[in-house]
Amino acid sequence: MEKIKIVVVAATLFGISFFSIAQDYKEGAYSLSIEVMDLQNSDGVVQFTIYNEDGSIPDEHYEKYFLQLKAEIIDNTSNITFENLPKGNYAVNILHDEDKDGEIDKGWILPIEGIGFSNFESINPMNRPSFKKAKFELSSDKTIEIKIIYM
């Protein structure tokens, strides 16, 4: 009988601990919805990439990102939601990937596909994207709109 009591107490404590950990995780997990409008066409997909570390942007070859998702384009608009993100600083990079190859296609120097970053309305030699400039704090569910820039 003593063994049964110990097992019941241990199972109860485990259940309470697990519930407490799961509740803490849920309270610290947020969604980030990203909307992109006014794409120049509905060709290809939109690649949504999020970063969570200083120095991760620029990332021309997509090697330093935290998470990445792709979404279809309907009527020159696309959106996606990243779920269960921990509280922290994030930056977003968008690629209008017209040929669906997952890479930024370039002309001589500049991208020929649309790109965009959180907190950026334009990109030029004096206003280059970086994590520091593009970051924002995620401490609750959030929806942002990002402007796509065509060079």
Secondary structure, DSSP 8 states (H G I E B T S, - for coil): -HHHHHHHHHHHHHHHHHHHHHHHHHHTEEEEEEEE---S---SEEEEEEE-STT----TTS-S-SEEEEEE-BTTBEEEEEEEEESEEEEEEEEEETT-SSS--BSSSSBSS-EEETT-S--BTTB---HHHH-EEESS-EEEE---B--
